Amino acid sequence: MYVLGPLFGEVRVEGLETLDYLDNLQNKERFTEQGDAITFESEVDKIYLRTPTKIAILDHEKKRTYVIRKDGLPDAVVWNPWDKKAKAMADFGDDEHKHMLCVEAAAVEKPITLKPGEEWRGRQELSTVPSSYCSGQLDPQRVHQSS
């Protein structure tokens, strides 16, 4: 899911607090997320591992919250190229990094490999919830326990 809109201090991701992640900016070194919801002040390219089935993206400026619900995809990618990489990308405007954020379900730590005849199903559902839904309502402990 790509969120469009001002990013600086206006958008935060909830539901990934305290989880382990691989940081693509540091040779996929493994870290544990510290603190509250994730906010954006520089380039980010992380793969969060064993994420909950629900992740929220709060857009305070547009007064809406996007909810990602997922099945069969245990990880989540969070990415923004920031200014230097945005300028180096042929299909990306120099300032577009200020107005986008990628959060998407993935299977990175344990890729899904199918043999001939096997099936696999994964799902990512995106929805918008009422603007009364605000920061803190997505309790990370409840997210991990609910489906």
N, C-alpha and C positions, 0 to 999 in steps of 0.2 A: 504494500500500500504506500503510495506516495502522497504525503500531505502537502498541500500548497498553501502558502501564506507566510507572513513574517515569522521567522524562526527565533530570533534573538529574544530570549526570556519569555516568549509568548507560548511556546509549545513544550510540553513535557510528556514523558512516557512513564506510565505506572504499570506495575506488575512484574518488573524485572529486578527489583531491589533485592540485594543480597545473593543474587545468582552468580554462578561462575560464567565467565565468557572468555573467548579467544579474541585477542586484539590483533587484527590484521595489520595495524600500523606498527606493531612490535613483534613481527615474525610469528604471529599466532600464539604468542605467549599466553598462558592461562592466568587469569586474575579473578577476584571476587568483587562484584559491584559493591561499592560502599555508599552509604547515605540514603537519601530519599529518592524521589522520582528522578529520572534522567532528564537533564536539560542540555542545551547545546550552545557552546561558546567557541568551538574549534572543530576541526575535522574529526569525524568518528567513523569507524569501520569495525564493528564488533559482531561476533556471533555468540549470542546468549544460549547457554546449554540447558537442556531439560526445563524449558519454560512452561508456565501454566497454560491452560487451554484458553485463557482470556488475557489480553493485553489492552490497555487503554492509552489513547493518545489524546491529551487534553490541549485544545487550541483555545487559549483564553481570549485572544483578540476576536475570533469569530464566534465565541461563546458556544462551542460545540465540542463534543467528545466522540471520537471514533473508537469503536471497540472491535478488536480482531478476535474472533473465536476460531479455534483450529483443532483438527484431529489428524493423527497420523504424521504430523510434522513436529517433532519434539523441540526443535531449536527455533531461534528467531534472529534475523539479521537486522541491525540498525546501522544506517549509513547516511553520511552527508560528506561530499568531497571538500567542502569549504573553498576558500578563494583560490589558492594556488592550483589545486587539481582541477577546479572548475574551469579556470582559464586555459588549462592544457587540454581539455576535452573538446574535440571538434564539434560534438553534438550537444554542447552544454554552454549556455550563455555565461559570460564572465561573472555576472551577479546572481545567477539563478540559484546558487547555493543558499542564498539568504531566504529563499522562498520555497524550499522543498526539504522533505525528510522521507527516507525510505525505511519502513518497518515491514518486514514480511516473514511469514512462516517458512521454515527450512528444515532440512535433514542433513546436517553437515557433519556432526561428530560421528554419527553412524549412518553413512549413506545407505539409501535403499537400493538394493541390487536384486533384480528379479531373474529367475531362470525361465527358460522357455515354458510357456503355459501358466506361469504364476501370475497372480493379480495382486495389486496393491491399491489402496484407496487413501487419499488424503483430501483434506478439505480446509479451506480458509474462507471464512465468512466475515464480511465487513459490514458494520452498521453504525449509524449515528444515534446517539442517545440524547434525550432532552438536555437543554442547556442548564437545567437545575443540577445535573450531575456534575460534580466539581471535584477538585483535587482532594484526595483523602478518602473519597467514597469507595475507591477500589482498594480495599484492604488487602495487601499482599497475602496475608495468611488465609483469608477467605477465598481469594482467587485460586490459590494452590489446592484448596479443598473442594471447590465447586466445579461443576462441569458446564 
